[in-house]
Structure formats: structure tokens, C-alpha cells
Amino acid sequence: MKQMRILCAILVFSLASTSCESYFDVKLDDQPNIEDIFSTTNGTKKYLAHIYSYIPMEEEIVGSEGWVVPRSDEAQYSFFQWVNYLQIKTGSYSSGTVNGTGGDLVTADAAYYNFWRKNYVAINQCSTFLKYVDLNKGESPDKIKAMKAEARFLRAFYYFCLFRQFGPVYIWGDQMPDETIMGSTIDRMTVDQNIDFIVGELDAIKNDLPLRMSDIGEPEASFVGRVTRGAALALKARVLLFAASPLYNGCDLYVGKMKNMRGEFLFPQTKDDSKWEAAAQAAWDVIDLGMYSLCEDNTQTDPFKKGVASYQKVMFDNWNSETIWGWWFRTTKGYEYFGPTGGQIGPAMPPNALETLGVRGGYGGIAPSLKLIDTYPMWETGRYPVTGYQGQNDLSKPIVDPQSGYQATGFTENYKQPADADWAPPFKAHNSCVGRDPRFYACLVPNGFYWPNKTFPNRFTCYDNAECTSRYSATSDANRLGYTWRRLLKPDYSLNDEYDMYKAIKYVYPAFRLAEVYLNYAEACNEKPQRDETAALLYLNKVRNRVGLIDIEKAYPEIKGNKELLRWCIQKERMVEFGLEAKRHYDACRWMIAKDEYPGTPWTLHLTATNYEDSYQRVNNELRISTYVFQDKDYLYPIGAAQLAEMTNMTQNYGF
């Protein structure tokens, strides 16, 4: 019964106190009696902090739960070529290879991403908190009620983390896991049962959660990151969007397949479009709170610069008006060889010209894919420039929208870099990088552009020439894709000599932000049976207008009355707006487009070229990575063979 004990384990910890900036960073001490822990207000709050500590580290895009970033088609790992996610992305895994706790960062081990155990332990910890919290007699009833609601929210959230990775799972509900239960009696519940439980929990506790922590007498500054009513409504909106989406709503792939031991099909056998109505209403409930607003920078008068600065505020301004729920960045030992700056900064190191900072060559790390590069709209026309590719995702042959104004080839002489590096002298820029959406420049530095630090005015260049600031290398530090990510680095920002992440870079990962709710609402309004095109356009435009783009119906007059075109534009907008925020993979799967979008070879710029002009050719033979595949089975992660050996009647996912 080893695996059942893992699934049922009750862990009792006394937790070290935490600062407001590391609310989720806890230290586990000796194991006192559980009644002793909950008899004091301090012990109760520490246990509550502990159950927050299981929140997935999606901000760690180099590994951990952030694996979904390079797993998708929005990013590529250009520094190391043998990392964990490649085993999945090339199809070289099975239920047998996802067992255990996983390998380290440079081990091609699909088990690294098996979060089954972690989430069930987290769920059990939440249930333990709920069982014992009433032993605390020193806290006010309102605070106890709010803490119970937090624990139920987190339990629902951890179930959703399992659901989005594995599909429907076994739900314990309010029952404390029974360590003596026979594994053969456990099987998964259906999609609808999973959704109903999660949504039911959120509905039950939403009014017990405060709108703001100050509503229950807690100082806002000391308790940022704790769950509020807005977070519960935002999670409900996301869950119901998944439930309405093609993968979970009567898709042909699962018709007649995957029955549990009770004879129930795990997935709905017919499509129910009314689920889009529920998703739309849930998103509207967040909007209707009137508590949140898109970040805008009103210090800029130039519309383009304002668009750049407004988008950057999402990450640069901690706990801003757009963040509904999030958490302070965290780091892990897995990134020590990046330096103490951690995985978040490793993908965006400045070029080696900044030798006073000790940077060698300019790390590659996670880099934006050429497909993500191709997705950013054009500033003047507002249109998405690339409508597809010839062949199977042949990124060297983009199908260009002639009305977009985009040029896939050639160079612009005497180009003046906009926004964060407008101090830079003119240079020759590739036409594909000219005239793009402000978010393009807020997030990326293309080959040949200046790094946004006027104290060290150097161009980021990455081909095979000694003049380059990140010269191509097949084996050592270098960018091998052609673009680097700089979204977390403010303009003119210099890292300190110690590379102390906690001093150098501080940001809040926006797990739920208003832009997502707006696009959730737009998508649901477009898809629901009583289609509301006006609302869909309005809320899509709110996200676009924040960065200065024109309304979508002005960019695409033909979009009126065209449900399919509006769907395509919403999908493009989500890929851009949430670039490298760990949402693209789940979106591509729930829409069931990953099978078309993911397969192919790893395309990069021609960085073995010896000159700048030739380096902008697109090639697929410079990263020693196998061809990417995506099969029907890859929409969901397999349940590990070790779990199945203990829970012998548990239904495996399709294809495994």
C-alpha cells in the first residue's frame, strides 16, 4: 500500500515564521502534537502558510511546474539541449518513465514533471488544516472562517492542478484519506464530477473570503498573496473555461473510451455548449467586482512608449491593480549553476560585454520560439502577420498576411530602436523585427538590437564571429535561437556583483490577472450558444488597447459575424499577452490544436553564420534535438506505473 500511503499521508509540521515577501517560503521543524499546533494562533497561521507552500512554481520556467513553457510551441531551451522536457516533446516517454520524484535539471527524465504525489500531499494537508483549525480559540470567528475558506480554495486549486495535467482524478472531498483503504477500490471520477467538486467548493467559500485582507483586520502589506474572493472567482472562471473547451467537452478522441471501474466514461460523450454560458458568467462575476484594472503607465505621452511601459507594469509593479492573485518569485537549488540569480533570470542574461558583472557569453536558457516571434501583431495595422506555415510548421516559410504590413525578409537601414533603447544609435535591423506590437519590445531582444541598458550600450548579437556579444558555441554559454527574453529586467537595470536574486530582481508572478479574465470572457461570449459578439470584441479590445493597438474590428473589418476568425484572433492574442507565463500549453491542449501546432523540427536563426546579415536565415539543423512530435495521447500526462501497481483498477489515460 505504499502509493496509497503517499496519497493519504498526513504530515504534521511546526512551521517557521515568514516575512511578507516570502509568505510561501517555510521551514519545517520538529513534529509536535497536532493539537498543540492548532491551539495557538501563531501555530495555526504557520500551518496555513505551510499549505500555501505547495503552490506550483510556474514562475520557474526552466523546470518545476514551469515545464509547460518549453513543452509548448512558444519557447525553446537554447542553452542546454538535453533537458527534461525534450523526453516528452520528442515522444520518448511512457507511464514507466514518469515514476519517482524526477531527475535534476540536466537529466532527460520525464519523471521530473510527475506532480501527482505533491498535489495529493498538498490536498491532504488542506484537509488536515480544516479538521483541526477549530481547536484555535484565540482567533476571531471571522478570521477562522476566512482561513477555512483559504484552505478549501487551496485544496480546490491543487485538484485543478492535477486535473489540467492528468485529466479527471480521484476526489477525496471532505473525507480524510484512509490509509487502510484497499488500492484496488480506487479509481478516477469523471470530468463533470471533478469540475462539480472544484466549482462547488469555490461557490461555498467565496463569500467567506474577504475582498481585501484588511476586511478581516489583517494588514494588507503583511498578508499580500493570501487568497481573496477575487481569487476564488478567477479560479472558478478558469476551471469552467476548461470544462467548456473541446478537450473536456465531448471530444471525439474520448468517445467510447476510458471507462472507470464503476462503468462511467471519464470524459463527456457529447458536447454541451451551455458550458460556455457558465464560463462566461463566471468570468463576468470577476469583472463585476469592479476591484481590478489593467495596468497602465500614464507617465508616457508617446502612445508606443506608453504601450510598452503599461505592459511592463504587470511584472515591474508588485501587487498591482491587475493582479488578482499571485505569489512572490521563488527559486530552487536546481538553478545553482546559473548562479544564484536562478532560473528566472538565466534565460535573459545580458551579453558578455558586461564583463564587470561576470556574465560569460550571454546565456541562452529559455528563449522565445520563432513561432511566438511571428505571432506578435503589427503596430500600424493591428493584424497578426503570419497566418500559418507551408509544410508541417516549416517556420522558414511563413504564410504572410499581405494586409499586415509585415516583411519576412530584408533589412531596414538606420533603424531607430523604440522604447527602452531609444538612446541607441541607428543600426541595420531585420524587417521582421520592425514595426511590431509594443509587447514585442517589452519582452524580447532580437539579434542585432541593443540591450536595454544605456550604461553599457551594447548590441545583443549572436552569430559565429568574434565581434558578437553572445558568440555562437555548440557546447558553452551562448544563445542559439536568435532572440532572448528580457521581460523581467527593467530598462537600465544592472545586476549587482553578488548576483543575489533576492536583492537584484523582485517580482510577483501573476497567477490570475485581469487580462486573462477579459480574454476568458471574450472567448466564452464568442462560443456560447447565444453568441455575444459585441461583448467578445469589447473585452478582446480592452487587452489590445492597453498596449495601444487599434480595435480588432478595425484591423479585421471582416471579423463581424465571423465566429471562426474571432476565435483565431483570441487564440493569437492569448499567445502574445501571456507569452512565457505558462498558459500556452494548457490553452493549446484544451483547444486541441497542439497536434497541429507542436510537431516539426527545432527552427532557429542561422547562428553558425559568420555575419549578421546571413544570421537571419531560418534553419532547422543547428540545435541537436530530435524532431518534435505530438500524438493524441500527449494531451494528458500518463499516470505513473508505480501508482497503477498499487491502485490496480485505476483507469490509465488514453494511449498509455
Buried (B, 14 or more C-beta within 10 A) or exposed (E): BEBBEBBBBBEBBBBEEBEEBBBBBBEEEEEEEBEEBBBBBEBBBBBBBBBBBBBBBBBBBBBBBBBBBBBBBBBBBBBEBEBBBBBBBBBEBBBBBBBBEBBEBEEBBBBBBBBBBBBBBBBBBBBBBBBBBEBBEEBEEEBBBBBBBBBBBBBBBBBBBBBBBBBBBBBBEEEBBEEEBEBEEBBBBBBBBBBBBBBEBBEEBBEBBBEEBEBBEBEEEEBBBBBBBBBBBBBBBBBBBBBBBBBBBBBEBBEEBBEBBEEBBBBBEEEBEEBBBBBBBBBBBBBEBEBBEBBBBEEBEEEBBBBBBBBBBBBBBBBBBBBBBBBBBBBBEBBEEBBBBBBBBBBBBBBBBBEEBEBEBBBBBBBBBBBBBBBBBBBEBBBBBBBEBEEEBBBBEBEBBEEBBBBBEEBBEEBEBBBBBBEBEEBEBBBBBBBBBBBBBBBBBBBBBBBBBBEBBBBBBBBBBEEBBBBBBEEEBBBBBBBBBBBBBBBEBBBEEEBEBBEBBEBBBBBBBBBBBBBBBBBBBBBBEEBBBEBBBBBBBBBBBBBBBBBBBEBBEEBEEEEEBBBBBBBBBBBBBBBBBBBBBBBBBBBBBBBBBBBBBBBBBBBBBEEBEBBBEBBBEBBEBBEBBBEEBBBBBBBBBBBBEBBEBBBBBBBB
